[in-house]
């Protein structure tokens, strides 16, 4: 992924306020998206995003400006995400989001937002370890070895989690009846 | 290749993780297996939904709210810095003045305690604090610190 340049990262480390603005502008989409995929609601994703940027700013002296910015930044983000999931005492695979039933007659008019909501719901049924890998792949566009660095696991483990995560997502998203209906939309 | 292996490769393909030789292998299997072709359609559909669900928009106030909160942190840190630096500097100057006789006037490494005290006195005089030393002379009594008369006499000698 194309992140901020090393010069901006160094300025961020030094507490430059403009550099913080650059970081927010560059990563707010990814961070918000990760929040949505991990936590499942817009409000939670917004709180998560704020926390990530503020926490990064407060802990910026822990970032080594000689090293790439993204692994440090996304590691911090994922740690916060995990903490929020722990605070919720979320049980992997639990069904804690209301299922939205798409009316047959409204199928043609299914809004993009509803589809995204369905995706988010399907994601909440996955184990968090799969969810975080998919979020880093599909929201932050991180490569296999970058995800491995962020999560502190091997690239092979990342590959396995991504594969299993996608399998589980496909099962949940295209579960009986929904797939044919969604395909029409 | 069996259908279980094929499913893994289908998933890898949608994740962009398929390696060179595996592409042909998978294509070959799909051309022969209708069930896996259906499965491949479902995976493509699910992966597409994941890609399309990217957060292309963020709450409009997000950046402003973060910057406002970060500004408070930034301001707080600057304020601490503004107050702390002069305070530390003032303390350092005061300490330097008080300890200067010890560090700068004479080399005290081979001096007796009495010689060190005399050196203090000379330096205090030199910087105009002789009145303070006078008070020190008249006001100080070993007895106040629990030292016996015998020992006091010995020390004074």
Interface residues (C-beta under 8 A of the other chain):
Chain A: X15 X17 X20 X21 X24 X25 X28 X29 X30 X32 X33 X36 X37 X42 X45 X46 X49 X50 X53 X54 X57 X58 X112 X115 X116 X118 X119 X120 X134 X137 X138 X139 X144 X159 X162 X163 X166 X167 X169 X170 X173 X174 X179 X182 X183
Chain B: X7 X8 X11 X12 X14 X15 X17 X42 X43 X45 X46 X47 X49 X50 X51 X52 X53 X54 X55 X56 X58 X59 X62 X63 X65 X66 X67 X69 X70 X71 X73 X74 X77
